[in-house]
Amino acid sequence: MHYLYFYVVWVAIDFILKSGIAQQDGAGMVKGIALAMIQPYGVLWFIYMLAVFSVTAKLCAQFRLPHWLVITAAAALQMAQIQSPSYAVTQFAAYFVFFYVGYAGAAYVFLIVDAATRHPGRAWAALEVWAAAEAFLVFWPDGRVEPMAMHMGLAAFAPLHLALAVAGAVALCVLACLLMRLPYTDWLRWLGAHSLVVYLAFTLPMSAVRIVLAKTGLLTDPSAVAIVVFVSSVFAPILLYLAIKRFGIGEFLFERPAWAHLPDGGDKRGKPLSVEPAE
């Protein structure tokens, strides 16, 4: 319910603004919203799939499926590189293994991160070794970055590709924890804790700024345009979120109201479940 609620709200906002208001296409707006319920829409596909992943993981737990069995099946789906007419099926096959490994292996990840915080020097050295090994496996013997694709070297081998992806995710967890210990990084921690806010709302300012820059010609250098669009896409949602918290209007955009909770789920005290991180 947590992810599905936000997906529906922001899909509706996108189609109302783009199709309903900008294009004056009411029928197209309704059709687009309806189709988005079965076919993940735009960049919000990730929120849609998190809901699907959550339900699947809960079903696996209810049927008492062992972790090794689910991970093996999910890994096989990922390495099969399934391409289906259904975008949901394609993305499920490609990414469920990472969701489930994170769920099943969370305790081990926390142990690794805890060890990194107690031995930061060794952790930084380990990250350097990981980065060098990852770069070697990705680019040797003929890996290269192309304009619209990534051509990999040894890392193209499916089992190795999956192993490197999991190792990279753990490395990023360690890196994030180490960065939190540095001076003047509290803003980065806050931003990471509110990443769902940015992810849900970034497409609207991204499109608006890009259109304004293209029509006015204020900036023409691609690199400068990219930087301005990036900064706007990150900070506009944050400003919106802070304004909502300040004035108490529009909280439904980033916080589930009471009616969007299952009767026996969420916070049993009846409070809305927001995107604020747990302390």
Beta strands, then each sheet from edge to edge (+ up, - down):
strand 1: 144-146
strand 2: 149-151
sheet 1: 1+ 2-
end
